[in-house]
Amino acid sequence: MISCKKATELLSRQMDADLKLRERIGLKFHLAMCDGCSQFGRQIVVLRRACRRVKGKDSSS
């Protein structure tokens, strides 16, 4: 099983690039058992969406 440190690294990296199959499987397994990393994953998705909205508003000004 991967560590929480590795899981958060993979969660961040998958926002910008595809993960290898082995990484995706390890991450899914870890997230199924770790509430903290699952929450982190949800938070970075929300933050990314918020940043995109702000960026869209700035470019229209």
MDTraj code that builds the backbone (N, CA, C; nanometers):
import mdtraj as md
import numpy as np

residues = "MET ILE SER CYS LYS LYS ALA THR GLU LEU LEU SER ARG GLN MET ASP ALA ASP LEU LYS LEU ARG GLU ARG ILE GLY LEU LYS PHE HIS LEU ALA MET CYS ASP GLY CYS SER GLN PHE GLY ARG GLN ILE VAL VAL LEU ARG ARG ALA CYS ARG ARG VAL LYS GLY LYS ASP SER SER SER".split()
xyz = np.array([
    [0.0840, -0.1179, 0.0000],
    [0.0000, 0.0000, 0.0000],
    [0.0888, 0.1245, 0.0000],
    [0.0439, 0.2273, -0.0704],
    [0.1229, 0.3501, -0.0765],
    [0.0999, 0.4327, 0.0501],
    [0.1925, 0.5210, 0.0797],
    [0.1823, 0.6074, 0.1973],
    [0.0919, 0.7270, 0.1673],
    [0.0519, 0.7958, 0.2728],
    [-0.0286, 0.9168, 0.2553],
    [0.0505, 1.0225, 0.1777],
    [0.1791, 1.0318, 0.2042],
    [0.2623, 1.1280, 0.1318],
    [0.2600, 1.0991, -0.0179],
    [0.2756, 0.9726, -0.0545],
    [0.2737, 0.9336, -0.1960],
    [0.1346, 0.9558, -0.2551],
    [0.0299, 0.9273, -0.1784],
    [-0.1071, 0.9457, -0.2268],
    [-0.1350, 1.0928, -0.2573],
    [-0.0935, 1.1824, -0.1687],
    [-0.1185, 1.3246, -0.1942],
    [-0.0365, 1.3737, -0.3132],
    [0.0836, 1.3196, -0.3296],
    [0.1654, 1.3533, -0.4466],
    [0.0945, 1.3096, -0.5755],
    [0.0415, 1.1885, -0.5752],
    [-0.0281, 1.1373, -0.6935],
    [-0.1569, 1.2148, -0.7201],
    [-0.2295, 1.2495, -0.6149],
    [-0.3516, 1.3285, -0.6320],
    [-0.3204, 1.4624, -0.6979],
    [-0.2143, 1.5250, -0.6536],
    [-0.1746, 1.6532, -0.7127],
    [-0.1295, 1.6356, -0.8573],
    [-0.0503, 1.5338, -0.8807],
    [0.0039, 1.5113, -1.0148],
    [-0.1036, 1.4748, -1.1163],
    [-0.2062, 1.4021, -1.0723],
    [-0.3094, 1.3598, -1.1672],
    [-0.3955, 1.4761, -1.2143],
    [-0.3856, 1.5899, -1.1493],
    [-0.4589, 1.7077, -1.1943],
    [-0.4019, 1.7592, -1.3266],
    [-0.2744, 1.7318, -1.3517],
    [-0.2073, 1.7846, -1.4707],
    [-0.1611, 1.6781, -1.5701],
    [-0.1567, 1.5538, -1.5267],
    [-0.1052, 1.4482, -1.6146],
    [-0.1704, 1.3152, -1.5796],
    [-0.1688, 1.2245, -1.6760],
    [-0.2214, 1.0902, -1.6523],
    [-0.1237, 1.0107, -1.5669],
    [-0.1790, 0.9324, -1.4763],
    [-0.0967, 0.8442, -1.3945],
    [-0.0833, 0.7090, -1.4642],
    [0.0228, 0.6391, -1.4308],
    [0.0401, 0.5025, -1.4808],
    [-0.0657, 0.4137, -1.4157],
    [-0.0973, 0.3042, -1.4805],
    [-0.1994, 0.2120, -1.4297],
    [-0.1690, 0.1689, -1.2864],
    [-0.0462, 0.1335, -1.2612],
    [-0.0066, 0.0892, -1.1262],
    [-0.0295, 0.2004, -1.0232],
    [0.0011, 0.3250, -1.0596],
    [-0.0202, 0.4377, -0.9689],
    [-0.1695, 0.4593, -0.9432],
    [-0.2504, 0.4514, -1.0486],
    [-0.3955, 0.4700, -1.0333],
    [-0.4563, 0.3641, -0.9425],
    [-0.4136, 0.2403, -0.9603],
    [-0.4657, 0.1313, -0.8774],
    [-0.4245, 0.1506, -0.7313],
    [-0.2976, 0.1812, -0.7092],
    [-0.2495, 0.2045, -0.5729],
    [-0.3213, 0.3202, -0.5063],
    [-0.3442, 0.4259, -0.5831],
    [-0.4125, 0.5429, -0.5294],
    [-0.5573, 0.5098, -0.4950],
    [-0.6282, 0.4421, -0.5839],
    [-0.7681, 0.4045, -0.5571],
    [-0.7780, 0.3180, -0.4320],
    [-0.6883, 0.2238, -0.4186],
    [-0.6873, 0.1362, -0.3017],
    [-0.6638, 0.2177, -0.1749],
    [-0.5672, 0.3078, -0.1795],
    [-0.5359, 0.3917, -0.0637],
    [-0.6550, 0.4805, -0.0273],
    [-0.7154, 0.5441, -0.1270],
    [-0.8277, 0.6345, -0.1006],
    [-0.9480, 0.5608, -0.0427],
    [-0.9651, 0.4350, -0.0787],
    [-1.0760, 0.3562, -0.0246],
    [-1.0614, 0.3337, 0.1258],
    [-0.9375, 0.3419, 0.1747],
    [-0.9124, 0.3146, 0.3161],
    [-0.8725, 0.4374, 0.3972],
    [-0.8424, 0.5486, 0.3330],
    [-0.7882, 0.6650, 0.4045],
    [-0.8786, 0.7868, 0.3872],
    [-0.9504, 0.8206, 0.4931],
    [-1.0412, 0.9352, 0.4878],
    [-0.9669, 1.0675, 0.4679],
    [-0.8502, 1.0806, 0.5288],
    [-0.7745, 1.2049, 0.5173],
    [-0.7314, 1.2339, 0.3742],
    [-0.6805, 1.1351, 0.3070],
    [-0.6376, 1.1537, 0.1681],
    [-0.7569, 1.1705, 0.0747],
    [-0.8662, 1.1014, 0.1047],
    [-0.9878, 1.1193, 0.0248],
    [-1.0366, 1.2630, 0.0350],
    [-1.0334, 1.3166, 0.1562],
    [-1.0741, 1.4560, 0.1771],
    [-0.9799, 1.5508, 0.1027],
    [-0.8501, 1.5241, 0.1092],
    [-0.7534, 1.6062, 0.0370],
    [-0.7836, 1.6055, -0.1122],
    [-0.8145, 1.4890, -0.1659],
    [-0.8476, 1.4782, -0.3080],
    [-0.9688, 1.5623, -0.3446],
    [-1.0711, 1.5599, -0.2601],
    [-1.1907, 1.6418, -0.2864],
    [-1.1577, 1.7909, -0.2769],
    [-1.0744, 1.8270, -0.1815],
    [-1.0378, 1.9676, -0.1636],
    [-0.9598, 2.0223, -0.2828],
    [-0.8677, 1.9464, -0.3383],
    [-0.7911, 2.0011, -0.4503],
    [-0.8780, 2.0161, -0.5749],
    [-0.9789, 1.9306, -0.5890],
    [-1.0722, 1.9461, -0.7014],
    [-1.1506, 2.0761, -0.6854],
    [-1.1991, 2.1030, -0.5651],
    [-1.2743, 2.2261, -0.5385],
    [-1.1856, 2.3485, -0.5606],
    [-1.0626, 2.3438, -0.5113],
    [-0.9706, 2.4566, -0.5288],
    [-0.9396, 2.4819, -0.6756],
    [-0.9199, 2.3770, -0.7512],
    [-0.8906, 2.3933, -0.8941],
    [-1.0083, 2.4582, -0.9664],
    [-1.1296, 2.4142, -0.9343],
    [-1.2491, 2.4740, -0.9956],
    [-1.2612, 2.6211, -0.9588],
    [-1.2357, 2.6531, -0.8326],
    [-1.2437, 2.7922, -0.7880],
    [-1.1398, 2.8780, -0.8598],
    [-1.0203, 2.8263, -0.8754],
    [-0.9150, 2.9011, -0.9458],
    [-0.9529, 2.9256, -1.0913],
    [-1.0136, 2.8275, -1.1540],
    [-1.0561, 2.8450, -1.2936],
    [-1.1636, 2.9522, -1.3045],
    [-1.2552, 2.9545, -1.2085],
    [-1.3603, 3.0569, -1.2102],
    [-1.3010, 3.1962, -1.1938],
    [-1.2090, 3.2092, -1.0988],
    [-1.1451, 3.3391, -1.0759],
    [-1.0663, 3.3804, -1.1993],
    [-0.9943, 3.2887, -1.2578],
    [-0.9164, 3.3183, -1.3779],
    [-1.0081, 3.3641, -1.4906],
    [-1.1226, 3.3003, -1.5058],
    [-1.2190, 3.3387, -1.6088],
    [-1.2735, 3.4780, -1.5869],
    [-1.2958, 3.5149, -1.4622],
    [-1.3463, 3.6493, -1.4310],
    [-1.2394, 3.7545, -1.4562],
    [-1.1135, 3.7225, -1.4246],
    [-1.0044, 3.8175, -1.4463],
    [-0.9816, 3.8444, -1.5942],
    [-0.9921, 3.7441, -1.6774],
    [-0.9642, 3.7625, -1.8197],
    [-1.0765, 3.8366, -1.8912],
    [-1.1962, 3.8393, -1.8335],
    [-1.3072, 3.9105, -1.8976],
    [-1.3114, 4.0573, -1.8587],
    [-1.2288, 4.0985, -1.7636],
    [-1.2277, 4.2387, -1.7180],
    [-1.1465, 4.3272, -1.8082],
])
top = md.Topology()
chain = top.add_chain()
for i, resn in enumerate(residues, 1):
    res = top.add_residue(resn, chain, resSeq=i)
    for name in ("N", "CA", "C"):
        top.add_atom(name, md.element.get_by_symbol(name[0]), res)
traj = md.Trajectory(xyz[None], top)
